[in-house]
């Protein structure tokens, strides 16, 4: 709830939208908007999402977060959950196909025609998900990203050595998922699976985006 209020107030300030204008867009009174933003009343999830949509934040979606109640110091008294614990705004990004992945951020987002997944990560750029294929990033120990996992790619993050990246080699139409490293002043794209070879990174290579999150569904 607190994060939702912070986002709404920031966007209202950016767009110079008053509570009166926002109320007209959502279909409630100025007083109702004021009660929500000052936490005097708790809006429904539907109302929260209507406000986000009215401010052009349709890529966000508020969801109910289910958590086990915390216990007090004596171990037998449940601690009441705050609004921030119960509700959380999630960002919605499209799941792309590896074919033509370099152009995914230029495509229009048609919610009815594409698959979207939610995350609490606020991307700096036009982020998108990819489904990992193959075992090149499956490591015998440490960080390991297996086939079938979802990875979130943010094109606006700077690709520094040590980052996991989606890269495209010169004269190649296919993208690859690798870790960017630097050795003796030269950069390489390396797999986490040691049975795969590393690739020399040149100025002609294109970094499509940096992988910022990996999730698995069960």
N, C-alpha and C positions, 0 to 999 in steps of 0.2 A: 504493500500500500504506500509506504513512504517513497519507494522508488518510482511508483506510478505518479504520485503527486509531484515529485521533483521533475520528472520528464514532462508532465503536462505544463507546469509553470514555466519551465525553460522554453518549451515550444511556443507557448502563448506570448512570452516576452519577445522571442525571435520574430514571430509573425505579427506582433502588435495586435493580438486578439484579446479583447476584453472578456470578462465573465459574461457580460450581456450578449456579446456576439457568439461566444461559445455556447451559451444556453440556447440561443435561437437555432444554432446548427444541430444541437442534440435534441431539442424539444423539451427543455426544462427551464425553469426560471433562473434568473441570475443568482437568487438566493440559494437555490439548490446546488448550483455549481460552487458557490462560496462555501456551503456546508461540507461538500466533498473535499475541497482543497484545504480546508482548515480542520478536517477530521472530526467535525461535529456530527456528521452522519456517514454511514458506510455505504458506498454505492454497490450495486450488484456487479457481478462480473460482466454482464451484458452492457450495463451502463459504462463501465470502465473502458470496454472495447469500443463503444460508440464514441466516446470522447476522443480516444486515440485516432479513430478513423476520421473524425471531424477535423483533426489537426494535421491530417496527412501522414499519420503514423500507422498506416494499415499493415505495415510489415511487423508490427508488434502485436502480441496477443497475451492478454492476462489470463493466467491459469490458476486454479486452486492447487496449492501445494499441500499434500497430505503428509503430516509428520506425527510420530508418536509423541504424546504429551510428555513434557519434561517433568521431573520430580523435584520436590523441594529438598532442602538440606537434610531434613529428617527422613527422606526417602519414601515417605508415604503420602505426600500431598502434591497433587499435580499443579504445575505452574501454568497459568493462563497464557495462551499464545497471543502474541501481538499481531496487529493487522499485517505488519511486514512479514511475519512468519506464515500467515495464512494465504496471502496473495502475492504473486510475483509476476512482473511483466516479462514475457519471453519474446525474443526476436525470431522472426520466421524467414528462413532462407531457402531458396530452391535447391533441389537435388539435380545436379547436372550429369550428363553422360560424358564419358571420357572423350568421345568423338567431338571434335570442335570445342574442347573445353576452354580454349583460349578466347573464344568469343562469347562465352556465357554471360559475362557482365554487360554485354551490349544488347542482349535480347530482352524484349518486354516481358515482364512478369505477369503471366495470365494465371491467376490462382486456380481457375477451374480446369486448366489444361496441364498443369505441372504439379509435381509432388513437392511438398514443403516439409521441412523439419524444424522443430523449435529448439532454441537454446537461450541461455541467459547472457551469452556473449554479445556485446554491442560492437559490431564491426565498424571499422573506419572506412571501408570501401564496399563495393558491391559483392558481398561474400556469397559463397555457394558451397554446397556439400558435394562430395564425391564418394562413391562406394569403392573401397579398396579392392583391387583385383591382383591376384598373384601373391607370392610370398617374399618378394624382394625386401619388404620392410618388416619381416618377421625375424626378430633377433633371438638368439639362444639365451640371452639374459639381458636385463635392463629394460629400457624402453623398447617395446615391440608392438607393432601395429599390424594386425593379422588381416587376411582376406575376409571381406564381408563387413568390416568396420566402416563407419561413416567418418569422414574427415571434413572439417570445416576449413575452407580456404579464404583468406582475406587478402585481396589484391593490393590493398593500400599499406600493408605492413612492409617495412624495409627488410630485404633478404640479406641478413648478416650471417657470417660463418657460425655454424652451430644450429641454425634454424632448419626445420623440415620444410621443404618447398615442393611446389609443382613447377616443373621446368619443361621447356621445349627446346630440343636441339636444332641446330641449323638444318634446313632442308627436310625437316621431319614434320609430319602432320599429327603425330602422336605426342602426348604429354607423358612425363614420368614423375613418379613420386620418390624423392630422394632427400638425403641430408646434405646440406651445403657445408663444406669444410674448407679450411685453408691450410696448406702445408708449404713452407719455404717460399711464401709469396705467391703461390699458385692455388687457385681454387678448384675443387673437385665436387662432383655429385656422387655421393656414395650410398649404397644400400645398407640397411641395418643387418641384412642377411649376408654373412661373410662369403657365402658360396657364389655371390654375384659380383661381377667386376665393377670397379669405380670408373667414372667417366670424367674426362677433363672438361672443366668449365671454361669456356672462352667468351669473348665479348659478343660473339654472335648468338650465344645461348640466350634464351628468353625466360625470365622468371615470371610465371603467370600469377603466382601468389604464395603466401606463406601459410602453412598449416598451423592453425591456432587451437584446434580441439579435435579429439578423436573419441568416438563413442561406439558402443556395441549394443545391439538389441537382442533380447532373449525371448 
